[in-house]
Amino acid sequence: MPAFFALAVIWGSSYLFIKVGIQEIHPLHLTLFRVAIGAATLVVILLVTRDRLPRDLRLWGHLFVIAGVGVALPFTLFGYGEQRVDSTLAGLWNATTPLVVLPLAVLVFRTERMTIHRLIGLFIGFGGVLVLLGIWQGVGGAQLTGQLMCFGASCCYGVAIPYQKRFVTGRSQSGVAVASTQLILATAQMCVIAPLFAGAPPALWTLSGNVIASVMALGALGTGIAFVIMFRTIRLAGASTASMVTYLIPLVATVVGIVVLSERLEWYQPVGGLIILAGVAVSQGLFSRHRAPGSGTDPVLDERPSLVASEAGACQDCSAAESAAPPLRANDGRPKPDQMGVTSEKPPARKASTNSP
C-alpha cells in the first residue's frame, strides 16, 4: 500500500532532517520553524476542506497543555539529543513511547487496564532499553546525555497520549482541526521561548539549501501532509493496519541514517531496538491468538494524528482518528467526497481501551 510506506518513509526520515537542520539552526529555532510550517500547512487544509478550529475554550486549554508537552518539548528534546547522538539512535529511542504510555495510562489517567501480556511486554521492552544503552559497558558523557534527551522526548509523548485520550478524544471536532490547533498553540509557545533562550531566529535566506529543505520537509511533510495521508490510510485500510507503520519507522530511520549520513551503530543498538519493538508487540497483544477488544495501546501512532501530527511522529490514537475520519460511502450508498479526514459528525462513543514516532 503506497500511502502506508510513504508514511513510514516520511516519519522515519524526520530524524535525518533534524540532524541536518541542527547543523545550522539552534534546536529551539528548529522547533519553531517546524511547528509554524506544520501549522500553516494544516490551516491551508482546513480552508480547502471548509473545516474550522474548535470553539470550546476548555478544549483549547487542554490542547495548550498537549501542545507544550506533546509537541514543542519533545521536538526540542530530539533536536538537543541529536546534537550528541546519531539520528539512527534517536529513531530507535522513539520506539519506547508505548512503553511509557501504558503505565501512565493505567496508573495515572486510568484510560487503560493492565493485563498479563501488557506486563510481560513492558518487562521485555525495558530490557531492550538496557541493551540499547549498552548498560554492561558503563554509561556516561555526552552520548548518555543525548540518549536520555531522546528518551525524555518519548516520555513526553507518553504523557501527552493518555492525556489526550482522557480529555480530548471523543469530541466532535475533526482530527485535522485538533492537530491544527495544537500546532498553532505550539507555535505561539515557541515564539516566546525560542527568542528568550536562543535569541532571534536566523533568516531563512541565510541558511544552506540542505537545511532549508530539511526544515520544510519537517514542517510541511512530516507535520502536515503526512497527517492527511494517515487519515486516508485509516479510512482505506483501518486503524489497526495504519498503526503498524510504527514498526517501520525505526527501520527507516536506521537505513536513512546509515545510507545518507554514513552513521554507524554498535551491534547492540539495533538489537536493543528490536527487543523494544518486540516488547511493544507483546504489550499490544499482537502475538495473542484472541485479542480482546481494546487489548492494547496501538503503537506510537496511538494518539498522534490528532496529537502531534508528526514524526513521532508525528503519529496519534488511530482508533480516535478512525472515528474522526469520514466513511467512504454515505448512508445512501453513494461515494462521499474525499475530505482529507475531516468530518462534521460526532464520533461514536468508544470504550476507554485501545496503538502508538
Residue, then its C-alpha position, 0 to 999 in steps of 0.5 A: m500500500p503506497a500511502f502506508f510506506a510513504l508514511a513510514v518513509i516520511w516519519g522515519s526520515s524526520y530524524l535525518f532532517i533534524k540532524v541536518g537542520i541542527q547543523e545550522i539552526h539552534p534546536l529551539h529555532l528548529t522547533l519553531f520553524r517546524v511547528a509554524i510550517g506544520a501549522a500553516t500547512l494544516v490551516v491551508i487544509l482546513l480552508v480547502t476542506r471548509d473545516r474550522l478550529p474548535r470553539d470550546l475554550r476548555l478544549w483549547g486549554h487542554l490542547f495548550v497543555i498537549a501542545g507544550v508537552g506533546v509537541a514543542l518539548p519533545f521536538t526540542l528534546f530530539g533536536y538537543g539529543e541529536q546534537r550528541v547522538d546519531s539520528t539512527l539512535a534517536g529513531l530507535w529511542n522513539a520506539t519506547t513511547p508505548l512503553v511509557v504510555l501504558p503505565l501512565a495510562v493505567l496508573v495515572f489517567r486510568t484510560e487503560r487496564m493492565t493485563i498479563h501480556r501488557l506486563i510481560g511486554l513492558f518487562i521485555g521492552f525495558g530490557g531492550v532499553l538496557v541493551l540499547l544503552g549498552i548498560w554492561q559497558g558503563v554509561g556516561g558523557a555526552q552520548l548518555t546525555g543525548q540518549l536520555m534527551c531522546f528518551g525524555a522526548s518519548c516520555c513526553y509523548g507518553v504523557a501527552i497520549p493518555y492525556q489526550k485520550r482522557f480529555v480530548t478524544g471523543r469530541s466532535q471536532s475533526g482530527v485535522a482541526v485538533a492537530s491544527t490547533q495544537l500546532i498553532l498553540a505550539t507555535a505561539q509557545m515557541c515564539v516566546i521561548a525560542p527568542l528568550f533562550a536562543g535569541a532571534p531566529p536566523a533568516l531563512w535566506t541565510l541558511s544552506g539549501n540542505v537545511i532549508a529543505s530539511v526544515m520544510a520537509l519537517g514542517a510541511l511533510g512530516t507535520g502536515i501532509a503526512f497527517v492527511i495521508m494517515f487519515r486516508t490510510i485509516r479510512l482505506a485500510g483501518a486503524s489497526t493496519a495504519s498503526m503498524v507503520t510504527y514498526l517501520i519507522p525505526l527501520v527507516a530511520t536506521v537505513v536513512g541514517i546509515v545510507v545518507l549520513s554514513e552513521r554507524l551503530e554498535w551491534y547492540q543498538p539495533v538489537g536493543g531496538l528490536i527487543i523494544l519493538a518486540g516488547v511493544a508487540v507483546s504489550q499490544g497483544l499482537f502475538s495473542r491468538h484472541r485479542a480482546p477488544g481494546s487489548g492494547t495501546d496501538p503503537v506510537l501512532d496511538e494518539r498522534p494524528s490528532l496529537v502531534a501530527s508528526e514524526a513521532g511522529a508525528c503519529q496519534d490514537c488511530s482508533a480516535a482518528e478512525s472515528a474522526a475520519p469520514p466513511l467512504r460511502a454515505n448512508d445512501g450508498r453513494p461515494k462521499p467526497d474525499q475530505m482529507g479526514v475531516t468530518s462534521e459528525k460526532p464520533p461514536a462513543r468508544k470504550a476507554s481501551t485501545n496503538s502508538p514516532 
